[in-house]
Amino acid sequence: MTRTSERPTSAGFLTVLKNPQFFKLWIGQIISYVGDRFTQMALLGLMIGSANTGHEMSRITFFSLLPAFLFGHVAGAWVDRVSRRRVLIVTDLLRALLVFSIPVCLGMGVNHQALMYGLIFLVGTCTAFFATAKLSIIPDLVQRHELQVANALVSGTGTIATLIGTYVAGMIVERLGATASYTINGVTYQISCAAIWMIVVRERPLQARVEQGVGRQWIEDFRTAASYLRQHMYSRRLIWLAVVLSFLSSFFYITLITLGVEHFRLKTEAVGFFLALLGGGMVLGALLAAYAVKWLKETFVLVLAFLGVAVASVAFGWVNSYASAAVVLLMLGAA
């Protein structure tokens, strides 16, 4: 795709979506986001039937996050050396193959726990490269003044698709079974792959650093980042804050599922609704924060958010009904 001369004007959502090449990427990743929830809820359905739901969910969460930690920086360095479109296509195909293999392996009597952890790790690895390539290819599809809107579309609608997919996937697993959920997820990856295949794009010149490998480039990038953080105190604090929040989010995610299954005796569909409700609160909270910072200092908004999380977390420990738990979850997500 040959980009026209850039205009220093702002772009709207509809303007960006009218770009056929970006629209193909956008619709593909929306379908992929929805599909991801089907495998998540199918795995959750298996865990609900186990004797130790919390322990198994902690393992799933660990193996889901591990690839991003191990390969996040490597993916960024490697994607800059190859075609981003090709990376998107290959990772979608690999994820479809991996997801399709789950019911086959389970049907052959393979130990479902060992299989699950291995496939979660492999799918997470492909997703790490897919996510990096997706963000990297967006500047090749839109003009510079459209980039902020394009990124907002990908992020915002991706969150909405995740929320919808979580609840719908819970219903599918509960009523049609895990095999149907795995199959739907595999099909969504294929649809995403087909949409990206149709993209016509002239990518930016690849950073073909022949004289040094990806490993050495990653080390140099790491040193540059470390040097930057040593010189910028507030950036260090924000990173530590992000780490703490990620840890607390994972901790609460596992606690939520364990409480729902063991205390409220929830099935997969109801757990999916709980998770979607929590995510819906997060979307609401983001909108409220965007409005609040117009009138209050950012640090004060953060303090209020942390206080809200603390109050809602304590309240969640005292809920004794499905309805009250739903209200507290919405409040917690908003905070």
NUPAMI-627417 format. One record per residue (C-alpha): x, y, z; residue number from 0. Coordinates in Angstrom, 3 decimals, padded with zeros to 6 digits, always signed. Each point is the difference from the previous one (the first is absolute). Example, Ala and Ser with C-alpha at 12.3 -4.5 7.8 and 13.67 -1.06 7.14 Angstrom:
<atoms>
> +012.300;-004.500;+007.800;0
> +001.370;+003.440;-000.660;1
</atoms>
This chain:
<atoms>
> +000.000;+000.000;+000.000;0
> +001.350;+003.379;-000.951;1
> -000.823;+002.654;+002.524;2
> -001.071;+003.401;-001.182;3
> +001.461;+003.241;+001.264;4
> -000.673;+000.452;+003.670;5
> -002.218;+002.819;+001.192;6
> +000.558;+001.566;+003.412;7
> -003.658;-000.429;+000.953;8
> -001.612;-002.276;+002.536;9
> -001.793;-003.140;-001.135;10
> -003.240;-001.525;+001.259;11
> -000.802;-003.627;+000.632;12
> -002.110;-000.339;-003.148;13
> +002.715;+001.578;-002.116;14
> +002.543;-002.533;+001.190;15
> -002.409;-002.923;-000.408;16
> -000.624;+001.032;-003.598;17
> +003.615;-000.898;-000.695;18
> -000.497;-003.512;-001.470;19
> +003.437;-001.284;+001.004;20
> -000.343;+001.086;+003.628;21
> -003.575;-001.291;+000.077;22
> +001.196;-003.495;-000.946;23
> +002.491;+000.001;+002.870;24
> -002.563;+001.445;+002.394;25
> -002.784;-002.468;-000.803;26
> +002.455;-002.895;+000.099;27
> +001.290;+000.868;+003.456;28
> -003.531;+000.612;+001.318;29
> -001.014;-003.509;-001.045;30
> +003.227;-001.356;+001.437;31
> -000.607;+001.734;+003.354;32
> -003.444;-001.572;+000.242;33
> +001.406;-003.393;-000.933;34
> +002.683;+000.162;+002.704;35
> -002.695;-000.019;+002.664;36
> -001.405;-003.323;-001.263;37
> +003.175;-001.888;+000.814;38
> +000.341;+001.877;+003.298;39
> -003.504;-000.985;+001.092;40
> +000.406;-003.569;-001.247;41
> +003.136;-000.382;+002.117;42
> -001.831;+001.594;+002.883;43
> -002.769;-002.570;-000.441;44
> +002.556;-002.774;+000.422;45
> +001.364;+001.652;+003.127;46
> -003.445;+000.411;+001.553;47
> -000.301;-003.772;+000.015;48
> +003.359;-000.458;+001.740;49
> +000.542;-000.442;+003.723;50
> +002.165;+003.128;+000.393;51
> -001.316;+002.766;-002.232;52
> +002.144;+002.805;+001.442;53
> +003.256;-001.917;-000.321;54
> -000.708;-001.001;-003.588;55
> -001.055;+003.528;-000.958;56
> +003.232;+001.387;+001.435;57
> +001.934;-002.343;-002.273;58
> -002.053;+001.010;-003.033;59
> +000.582;+003.675;+000.769;60
> +003.730;-000.598;+000.441;61
> +000.438;-001.821;-003.305;62
> -002.184;+002.583;-001.761;63
> +002.164;+002.919;+001.132;64
> +003.389;-001.695;-000.190;65
> +000.434;+000.284;-003.830;66
> -000.527;+003.772;+000.055;67
> +002.665;+000.314;+002.700;68
> +002.472;-002.293;-001.766;69
> -000.535;+001.038;-003.615;70
> -001.475;+003.509;+000.122;71
> +003.283;+001.823;-000.670;72
> +001.278;-002.700;-002.351;73
> -003.211;+000.231;-002.025;74
> +000.444;+003.747;-000.400;75
> +003.556;-000.375;-001.255;76
> -000.848;-002.885;-002.316;77
> -003.153;+001.562;-001.492;78
> +002.072;+003.014;-001.081;79
> +002.078;-002.329;-002.185;80
> -002.780;-001.820;-001.877;81
> -003.334;+000.681;-001.672;82
> -002.570;+000.914;+002.637;83
> -002.858;-001.203;-002.189;84
> +001.676;-003.380;-000.366;85
> +000.476;-000.285;+003.759;86
> -003.707;+000.689;+000.537;87
> -001.031;-002.653;-002.511;88
> +002.375;-002.684;+001.279;89
> -000.846;+000.543;+003.680;90
> -003.747;-000.113;-000.738;91
> +000.441;-003.292;-001.865;92
> +002.110;-001.457;+002.807;93
> -002.513;+001.039;+002.636;94
> -002.832;-001.573;-001.993;95
> +001.967;-003.255;-000.315;96
> +000.808;-000.050;+003.720;97
> -003.594;+000.647;+001.062;98
> -001.387;-002.593;-002.428;99
> +002.421;-002.550;+001.474;100
> -001.364;+000.339;+003.548;101
> -003.197;-002.088;-000.399;102
> +001.891;-002.505;-002.159;103
> +002.623;-000.563;+002.679;104
> -002.597;-000.172;+002.747;105
> -001.930;-002.565;-002.019;106
> +003.148;-002.123;-000.267;107
> +000.276;-000.124;+003.770;108
> +002.949;+002.367;+000.364;109
> +000.431;+001.361;+003.536;110
> -002.121;+003.121;-000.218;111
> +001.978;+002.024;+002.550;112
> +003.401;-000.467;-001.645;113
> -001.585;+000.610;-003.402;114
> -001.756;+003.098;+001.213;115
> +003.052;+001.692;+001.444;116
> +002.123;-000.750;-003.052;117
> -002.593;+001.249;-002.471;118
> -000.733;+003.097;+002.085;119
> +003.697;+000.840;-000.083;120
> +000.279;-000.562;-003.774;121
> -003.157;+001.970;-000.782;122
> +001.233;+002.772;+002.291;123
> +003.326;+000.057;-001.833;124
> -001.726;+000.375;-003.364;125
> -002.231;+002.692;+001.478;126
> +003.047;+001.941;+001.249;127
> +001.406;+000.158;-003.532;128
> -003.432;+000.689;-001.505;129
> -000.675;+002.932;+002.346;130
> +003.408;+001.541;-000.694;131
> -000.382;-000.327;-003.767;132
> -003.549;+001.393;+000.151;133
> +001.102;+003.188;+001.731;134
> +003.015;+000.296;-002.283;135
> -001.979;-000.247;-003.233;136
> -002.623;+002.626;+000.861;137
> +002.265;+002.954;-000.990;138
> +000.363;-001.666;-003.416;139
> -003.774;-000.035;-000.503;140
> -001.025;+003.511;+001.053;141
> +001.328;+003.493;-000.326;142
> +001.817;+001.639;+002.861;143
> -002.897;+002.219;+001.061;144
> -002.222;-003.103;+000.136;145
> +002.355;-002.076;+002.152;146
> -001.341;+001.013;+003.410;147
> -003.579;-000.735;-001.011;148
> +001.008;-003.310;-001.575;149
> +001.778;-001.130;+003.171;150
> -002.989;+001.068;+002.098;151
> -002.328;-001.996;-002.239;152
> +002.124;-003.129;+000.258;153
> +000.300;+000.292;+003.780;154
> -003.530;+001.124;+000.834;155
> -001.962;-002.291;-002.272;156
> +002.332;-002.857;+000.926;157
> -001.022;+000.433;+003.634;158
> -003.686;+000.053;-000.919;159
> +000.428;-003.120;-002.140;160
> +001.718;-001.738;+002.909;161
> -002.890;+000.821;+002.328;162
> -002.620;-001.248;-002.443;163
> +002.040;-003.066;-000.840;164
> +000.426;-000.938;+003.672;165
> -003.735;-000.147;+000.647;166
> -000.912;-001.641;-003.313;167
> +002.773;-002.561;+000.410;168
> -001.266;-000.865;+003.465;169
> -003.426;-000.768;-001.461;170
> +001.466;-002.083;-002.822;171
> +002.145;-002.088;+002.352;172
> -002.906;-000.525;+002.395;173
> -002.489;-001.021;-002.695;174
> +002.046;-001.515;-002.844;175
> +003.136;-001.172;+001.774;176
> +003.704;+000.769;-000.116;177
> +000.619;-001.607;-003.405;178
> -002.381;+002.435;-001.702;179
> +001.760;+002.876;+001.752;180
> +003.460;-001.130;-001.178;181
> -001.320;-000.386;-003.533;182
> -001.524;+003.475;-000.050;183
> +003.265;+001.491;+001.245;184
> +001.968;-001.785;-002.722;185
> -002.415;+001.279;-002.647;186
> +000.344;+003.581;+001.276;187
> +003.765;-000.231;-000.420;188
> -000.516;-001.189;-003.581;189
> -002.367;+002.882;-000.720;190
> +002.516;+002.435;+001.458;191
> +002.718;-001.541;-002.143;192
> -002.152;+000.331;-003.139;193
> -000.743;+003.664;+000.739;194
> +003.674;+000.794;+000.519;195
> +000.946;-001.982;-003.118;196
> -002.098;+002.448;-002.056;197
> +001.864;+003.033;+001.326;198
> +002.008;+001.822;-002.658;199
> +002.751;+001.946;+001.690;200
> +003.367;+001.504;-000.815;201
> +001.829;-000.555;+003.248;202
> +002.674;+002.290;+001.348;203
> +003.591;-001.018;-000.791;204
> +000.975;-002.954;+002.162;205
> +002.769;+000.505;+002.529;206
> +002.217;-002.674;-001.445;207
> +002.956;+000.178;+002.345;208
> +002.119;-002.653;-001.646;209
> +003.029;+000.619;+002.135;210
> -001.756;-000.846;+003.291;211
> -002.547;-002.579;+000.982;212
> -003.305;+000.472;+001.754;213
> +001.513;-001.057;+003.334;214
> +002.658;+002.704;-000.101;215
> -002.554;+002.562;-001.141;216
> -002.250;-000.952;+002.928;217
> +002.901;+000.486;+002.419;218
> +000.699;+003.458;-001.430;219
> -003.680;+000.931;+000.241;220
> -000.059;-001.206;+003.608;221
> +003.055;+002.109;+000.859;222
> -001.563;+003.055;-001.607;223
> -003.222;-000.497;+001.972;224
> +001.915;-000.539;+003.259;225
> +002.021;+003.167;-000.578;226
> -003.191;+001.957;-000.651;227
> -001.643;-001.272;+003.176;228
> +003.021;+000.884;+002.107;229
> -000.347;+003.600;-001.155;230
> -003.788;+000.292;+000.326;231
> -001.368;-000.624;+003.491;232
> -003.675;+000.386;-000.888;233
> +000.266;-002.538;-002.804;234
> +001.491;-002.490;+002.461;235
> -002.865;+000.595;+002.394;236
> -002.590;-000.477;-002.725;237
> +001.567;-003.286;-001.040;238
> +000.064;-001.270;+003.574;239
> -003.600;+001.099;+000.359;240
> -000.921;-001.921;-003.146;241
> +001.762;-003.102;+001.351;242
> -001.858;+000.219;+003.315;243
> -003.329;+000.531;-001.735;244
> +000.605;-002.966;-002.297;245
> +000.810;-002.199;+002.990;246
> -003.098;+001.137;+001.873;247
> -002.177;-000.453;-003.089;248
> +001.179;-003.579;-000.462;249
> -000.468;-000.695;+003.708;250
> -003.534;+001.364;-000.009;251
> -000.857;-001.791;-003.257;252
> +000.843;-003.352;+001.557;253
> -001.757;+000.904;+003.257;254
> -003.113;+001.067;-001.898;255
> -000.275;-003.247;-001.916;256
> +000.710;-002.130;+003.070;257
> -002.585;+001.867;+002.083;258
> -002.595;-000.195;-002.755;259
> +000.476;-003.728;-000.525;260
> +000.426;-001.137;+003.597;261
> -002.221;+002.482;+001.848;262
> -002.757;+000.852;-002.475;263
> +000.238;-003.339;-001.850;264
> +000.059;+001.819;-003.335;265
> +000.236;-001.781;-003.312;266
> +002.002;+001.130;-003.026;267
> -002.682;+002.310;-001.400;268
> -000.437;+001.865;+003.292;269
> +003.768;+000.333;+000.481;270
> +000.226;+001.424;-003.510;271
> -002.654;+002.550;+000.906;272
> +001.956;+000.956;+003.142;273
> +003.204;+000.517;-001.991;274
> -001.828;+002.002;-002.671;275
> -001.567;+002.147;+002.723;276
> +003.417;+000.685;+001.514;277
> +001.325;+001.024;-003.410;278
> -003.047;+002.174;-000.606;279
> +000.788;+001.832;+003.207;280
> +003.540;+000.577;-001.273;281
> -001.363;+001.611;-003.164;282
> -002.300;+002.179;+002.119;283
> +002.908;+000.921;+002.257;284
> +002.142;+001.017;-002.959;285
> -002.751;+002.337;-001.219;286
> -000.419;+001.487;+003.481;287
> +003.767;+000.476;+000.368;288
> +000.200;+001.766;-003.357;289
> -002.663;+002.423;+001.210;290
> +001.429;+000.357;+003.521;291
> +003.490;+001.060;-001.112;292
> -001.540;+003.066;-001.614;293
> -000.880;+001.288;+003.473;294
> +002.409;-001.762;+002.361;295
> +003.712;-000.726;+000.095;296
> +001.065;-003.330;-001.430;297
> +001.649;-001.043;+003.272;298
> -003.195;+000.729;+001.935;299
> -002.013;-002.090;-002.466;300
> +002.452;-002.872;+000.513;301
> -000.349;+000.267;+003.773;302
> -003.796;-000.088;-000.286;303
> +000.251;-003.023;-002.281;304
> +002.179;-001.902;+002.468;305
> -002.357;+000.847;+002.850;306
> -002.898;-001.213;-002.122;307
> +001.799;-003.276;-000.707;308
> +000.706;-000.483;+003.711;309
> -003.598;+000.675;+001.053;310
> -001.479;-002.181;-002.749;311
> +002.438;-002.843;+000.753;312
> -000.935;-000.002;+003.683;313
> -003.700;+000.171;-000.891;314
> +000.389;-002.937;-002.384;315
> +001.180;-002.162;+002.882;316
> -003.313;+000.608;+001.785;317
> -002.452;-000.555;-002.852;318
> -002.505;-002.766;+000.556;319
> -002.129;+000.109;-003.119;320
> +000.400;-000.117;-003.766;321
> -001.530;+003.465;-000.475;322
> +002.194;+001.711;+002.608;323
> +003.103;-001.667;-001.462;324
> -000.933;+001.330;-003.441;325
> -000.362;+003.564;+001.314;326
> +003.324;-000.146;+001.862;327
> +001.765;-001.410;-003.074;328
> -001.290;+002.865;-002.134;329
> +001.252;+002.474;+002.610;330
> +003.343;-001.771;+000.260;331
> +000.496;+000.045;-003.756;332
> -000.847;+003.696;-000.137;333
> +002.525;+000.748;+002.737;334
</atoms>
